[in-house]
Amino acid sequence: MTAHEIDYRIYGEEMQYVEIELDPNEGVIAESGSFMMMDEGIKMDTIFGDGSEKDKGIFGKIWGAGKRILTGESLFMTAFYNDLVGKRNVSFASPYPGKIIPIDLTEFGGKFICQKDAFLCAAKGVSVGIEFSKKLGRGLFGGEGFIMQKLEGDGMAFVHAGGTMAERTLEAGEIIKVDTGCIVGFTQGVNYDIEFVGGIKNSVFGGEGLFFAKLEGPGIVYVQSLPFSRLADRVIASAPKSGGKGRGEGSILGGLGDLLDGDNRF
């Protein structure tokens, strides 16, 4: 194996975290901001790119860092190493309510494609790259954008799904249609495209967007019930307006309800 062989355990229900057990000289890479806690003796290092074998040499490191800019991530990743004798643990937390999905890349032919913000952490040696779409329509209209992340190697990786996670195994030629933002990731055998919803009423009044993703098997697809973009939109919509006044939710009177409730002051 080129990737480090790590052990892990996932804790929690709604707000999960994954605990990685590192033997001596083993390491794990993670996105900035996902770190939760670690045992004494673990060395933390900031690296360009993902630190995999593909990033050898100065130009490889620059390319690795450039790939992360294209996916909207930071130039840097954080690596955690166990340089001491004996086992040490380091933990990484979910960014918002949902499930952590362990991905054994050896079971998926060494490659898994995911949303650019789904990746949480992986064994040292796993390559975190970019997956260019072959069709321009995906980039122009897909909620994931033109570029998705690809995880390559023979180690363990961990991705996060918001809300409740659904796993679908598609047979050859089997198709499911999914809201573009609800895709977590899929195996490399799945064909992915963007399809127009169709119909003027659906497009103008449907409220579900103009496009959805069409995923065709064979392969495995992971779908999330709560994309971060949807969660953020609801939080922003419910946030108090200027002056600290709320939207008056829960009342058909809206702002007038706030006035009658005494929430507005003269």
Secondary structure as UniProt FT lines:
FT   STRAND          7..11
FT   STRAND          17..22
FT   TURN            24..25
FT   STRAND          27..30
FT   TURN            32..33
FT   STRAND          35..38
FT   TURN            40..41
FT   STRAND          42..48
FT   TURN            49..50
FT   HELIX           53..55
FT   HELIX           57..70
FT   TURN            71..72
FT   STRAND          76..82
FT   STRAND          88..93
FT   STRAND          98..104
FT   HELIX           105..108
FT   TURN            109..110
FT   STRAND          111..114
FT   TURN            116..118
FT   STRAND          119..123
FT   TURN            124..125
FT   STRAND          127..132
FT   HELIX           136..141
FT   TURN            143..144
FT   STRAND          147..152
FT   STRAND          156..162
FT   STRAND          165..170
FT   TURN            172..173
FT   STRAND          175..178
FT   HELIX           180..182
FT   STRAND          183..187
FT   TURN            188..189
FT   STRAND          191..196
FT   HELIX           200..205
FT   STRAND          211..216
FT   STRAND          219..224
FT   HELIX           228..238
FT   TURN            242..243
FT   TURN            249..250
FT   TURN            252..254
FT   HELIX           255..260
FT   TURN            261..262
//
